[in-house]
Amino acid sequence: MSSSKINPLTLKEMEQWPSSPLVNLEKPFVDARGSIQPLVDLMMRSAVMIESKAGSLRANHYHKTDWHYCYVISGEIRYYYKDLKSDKKPDLLIVKKGNMVFTPPLVEHCMKFNVNTLFLTLSRNPRDQETYEKDVVRVNLIDPSDSISWKPGDG
């Protein structure tokens, strides 16, 4: 179904990534009409808006080539992450309304939602199911047993 071929990462692309998971946003442009908040000025192939219910779990995986920014519109994300090659416990960031977090390839990550949350995900790769499944590797960074979660084959 997918006609998308994912190009390998380039050094130039990686040099444009933020230096830490929590992204320092540029100052918004504000005038009498309101404001414009710059988010991401990189080439990407997907922008999706995700609604997550309180008690749910998302991700619990890593991507081979994809990266993504997640910008919280409302609610908050308990964002767990660690380098794929690391044996240490995952770090935790609380990503609140108006904050954005960046996930590069080969970083295990999981998102837990204690409150209803709406966020944007801006990604390098297309998000059609075939392309997505070829790039994602599911892990158990966080135990999903006490959360609303999804696994392949669920409706």
Stockholm file with secondary structure:
# STOCKHOLM 1.0

chainA/1-155         MSSSKINPLTLKEMEQWPSSPLVNLEKPFVDARGSIQPLVDLMMRSAVMIESKAGSLRANHYHKTDWHYCYVISGEIRYYYKDLKSDKKPDLLIVKKGNMVFTPPLVEHCMKFNVNTLFLTLSRNPRDQETYEKDVVRVNLIDPSDSISWKPGDG
#=GR chainA/1-155 SS CCCCCCCCCCHHHHHTSCSSSEECCCCCEEETTEEECCCCCSCCSEEEEEEECTTEEEEEEEESSCCEEEEEEESEEEEEEEETTCCSCCEEEEEETTCEEEECTTEEEEEEESSCEEEEEEESSCCCHHHHHHHEEECCSSCGGGSBCCCTTCC
#=GC SS_cons         CCCCCCCCCCHHHHHTSCSSSEECCCCCEEETTEEECCCCCSCCSEEEEEEECTTEEEEEEEESSCCEEEEEEESEEEEEEEETTCCSCCEEEEEETTCEEEECTTEEEEEEESSCEEEEEEESSCCCHHHHHHHEEECCSSCGGGSBCCCTTCC
//
